[in-house]
Amino acid sequence: MRSPLGVNNHRKEMKMRVGILGSGDVAKALGRGFVKYGHDVMLGTRTPDKLADWAAKNPKGRVATFAEAAKFGELIVLAVKGTAAADVLRAAGAENVARKPVIDTTNPIADLPPSNGVLRFFTSLDESLMERLQNEFAGARFVKAFSSVGNASMVDPEFKGGKPTMFICGNDDAAKKTVTGILDQFGWEIADMGKVEAARAIEPLCMLWCIPGFLRNDWVHAFKMLA
Ligand SMILES: NC(=O)c1ccc[n+]([C@@H]2O[C@H](COP(=O)([O-])OP(=O)(O)OC[C@H]3O[C@@H](n4cnc5c(N)ncnc54)[C@H](OP(=O)(O)O)[C@@H]3O)[C@@H](O)[C@H]2O)c1
């Protein structure tokens, strides 16, 4: 049976119209993953030419503007540079993201070099990027996810240590249920950290994740919650 958000009762069979805002590595990797799992995918960008290769390799996926992709999606993925996230949502149109789950993959990375491998953020520990976005686009149902792992491991992650954990948060339980279904389909364990304020803790995991990369060129790892 299909719900109004297109979520089947059986998670593995979920099929949704997914509008992905972005043309970078995250948008392309998640776009491939959504196509692989049978979803209808549209990527949005200011410069569709950038995605010509992606479109050729993923003939089932479509490429359009930010606004067209947001309008198309019943599920939205925000996969753009943190400094541009609010501008991209404005270009997408608040009305096109209202009432929809929005997977927020972004990190508030400042345009400054890392210090000894530690990224610099433009937010503080008292206000995350996702809180800023949730405040401005109050109708959208943001869920933080995919922000603290490299794009190569976002879909079907394979680690000797077993299934990694994706930390998520957001104010809307129905949106988190939808995102949990997608994460389960993509091969993740899910740890729900609560409401939007938890993004203050989840976003900096990206700093931790990147340190071995900047210091030792080791970019293949993920977090796991042990109990
Ligand atoms: N790379 C990773 O493995 C990884 C992993 C986890 C989380 N993240 C986070 O995921 C997000 C996407 O990362 P990414 O590496 O795929 O791409 P990125 O290089 O951080 O961002 C590229 C996207 O940002 C948009 N953009 C940049 N400046 C803009 C501006 N001034 N106005 C409007 N749009 C602008 C681009 O739009 P156009 O398409 O129009 O050019 C493009 O779609 C980031 O927030 C990043 O921190 C990245």
The ligand as an SDF file (V2000), in Angstrom:
LIG
                    3D

 48 52  0  0  0  0  0  0  0  0999 V2000
   31.7250   15.7750   -0.7920 N   0  0  0  0  0  0  0  0  0  0  0  0
   31.3900   14.9100    0.1530 C   0  0  0  0  0  0  0  0  0  0  0  0
   31.8110   13.7330    0.1260 O   0  0  0  0  0  0  0  0  0  0  0  0
   30.4550   15.3340    1.2510 C   0  0  0  0  0  0  0  0  0  0  0  0
   30.1220   14.4170    2.2600 C   0  0  0  0  0  0  0  0  0  0  0  0
   29.1820   14.7750    3.2410 C   0  0  0  0  0  0  0  0  0  0  0  0
   28.5830   16.0330    3.1940 C   0  0  0  0  0  0  0  0  0  0  0  0
   28.9560   16.9130    2.2140 N   0  0  0  0  0  0  0  0  0  0  0  0
   28.2590   18.2270    2.1600 C   0  0  0  0  0  0  0  0  0  0  0  0
   27.3120   18.1160    1.0990 O   0  0  0  0  0  0  0  0  0  0  0  0
   27.1930   19.3700    0.4040 C   0  0  0  0  0  0  0  0  0  0  0  0
   27.4990   19.1390   -1.0730 C   0  0  0  0  0  0  0  0  0  0  0  0
   28.8640   18.7910   -1.2150 O   0  0  0  0  0  0  0  0  0  0  0  0
   29.5130   18.4870   -2.6580 P   0  0  0  0  0  0  0  0  0  0  0  0
   30.9340   18.1500   -2.3830 O   0  0  0  0  0  0  0  0  0  0  0  0
   28.6790   17.5300   -3.4240 O   0  0  0  0  0  0  0  0  0  0  0  0
   29.3690   19.8450   -3.4440 O   0  0  0  0  0  0  0  0  0  0  0  0
   29.8760   21.3480   -3.1830 P   0  0  0  0  0  0  0  0  0  0  0  0
   31.0370   21.6090   -4.0630 O   0  0  0  0  0  0  0  0  0  0  0  0
   30.0330   21.6200   -1.7190 O   0  0  0  0  0  0  0  0  0  0  0  0
   28.6110   22.1690   -3.7150 O   0  0  0  0  0  0  0  0  0  0  0  0
   28.2900   22.1820   -5.0700 C   0  0  0  0  0  0  0  0  0  0  0  0
   26.8890   22.6990   -5.2170 C   0  0  0  0  0  0  0  0  0  0  0  0
   26.7280   23.9670   -4.5370 O   0  0  0  0  0  0  0  0  0  0  0  0
   26.1100   24.8810   -5.4010 C   0  0  0  0  0  0  0  0  0  0  0  0
   26.6290   26.2340   -5.1850 N   0  0  0  0  0  0  0  0  0  0  0  0
   27.8960   26.6020   -4.8670 C   0  0  0  0  0  0  0  0  0  0  0  0
   27.9870   27.9550   -4.7670 N   0  0  0  0  0  0  0  0  0  0  0  0
   26.7520   28.4380   -5.0330 C   0  0  0  0  0  0  0  0  0  0  0  0
   26.1950   29.7290   -5.0840 C   0  0  0  0  0  0  0  0  0  0  0  0
   26.9440   30.8290   -4.8330 N   0  0  0  0  0  0  0  0  0  0  0  0
   24.8840   29.8540   -5.3670 N   0  0  0  0  0  0  0  0  0  0  0  0
   24.1170   28.7720   -5.6270 C   0  0  0  0  0  0  0  0  0  0  0  0
   24.5980   27.4970   -5.6070 N   0  0  0  0  0  0  0  0  0  0  0  0
   25.8860   27.3380   -5.3150 C   0  0  0  0  0  0  0  0  0  0  0  0
   26.4500   24.4280   -6.8040 C   0  0  0  0  0  0  0  0  0  0  0  0
   25.4270   24.8810   -7.6520 O   0  0  0  0  0  0  0  0  0  0  0  0
   25.4290   24.6130   -9.2550 P   0  0  0  0  0  0  0  0  0  0  0  0
   24.9550   23.2050   -9.4030 O   0  0  0  0  0  0  0  0  0  0  0  0
   24.4510   25.5790   -9.7570 O   0  0  0  0  0  0  0  0  0  0  0  0
   26.8390   24.8220   -9.7140 O   0  0  0  0  0  0  0  0  0  0  0  0
   26.5050   22.9170   -6.6630 C   0  0  0  0  0  0  0  0  0  0  0  0
   25.2350   22.3490   -6.8850 O   0  0  0  0  0  0  0  0  0  0  0  0
   28.1530   20.3300    1.1090 C   0  0  0  0  0  0  0  0  0  0  0  0
   27.4260   21.1160    2.0140 O   0  0  0  0  0  0  0  0  0  0  0  0
   29.1400   19.4150    1.8200 C   0  0  0  0  0  0  0  0  0  0  0  0
   29.6690   19.9990    3.0010 O   0  0  0  0  0  0  0  0  0  0  0  0
   29.8770   16.6060    1.2650 C   0  0  0  0  0  0  0  0  0  0  0  0
  1  2  1  0
  2  3  2  0
  2  4  1  0
  4  5  1  0
  4 48  2  0
  5  6  2  0
  6  7  1  0
  7  8  2  0
  8  9  1  0
  8 48  1  0
  9 10  1  0
  9 46  1  0
 10 11  1  0
 11 12  1  0
 11 44  1  0
 12 13  1  0
 13 14  1  0
 14 15  2  0
 14 16  1  0
 14 17  1  0
 17 18  1  0
 18 19  2  0
 18 20  1  0
 18 21  1  0
 21 22  1  0
 22 23  1  0
 23 24  1  0
 23 42  1  0
 24 25  1  0
 25 26  1  0
 25 36  1  0
 26 27  1  0
 26 35  1  0
 27 28  2  0
 28 29  1  0
 29 30  1  0
 29 35  2  0
 30 31  1  0
 30 32  2  0
 32 33  1  0
 33 34  2  0
 34 35  1  0
 36 37  1  0
 36 42  1  0
 37 38  1  0
 38 39  2  0
 38 40  1  0
 38 41  1  0
 42 43  1  0
 44 45  1  0
 44 46  1  0
 46 47  1  0
M  CHG  2   8   1  16  -1
M  END
$$$$
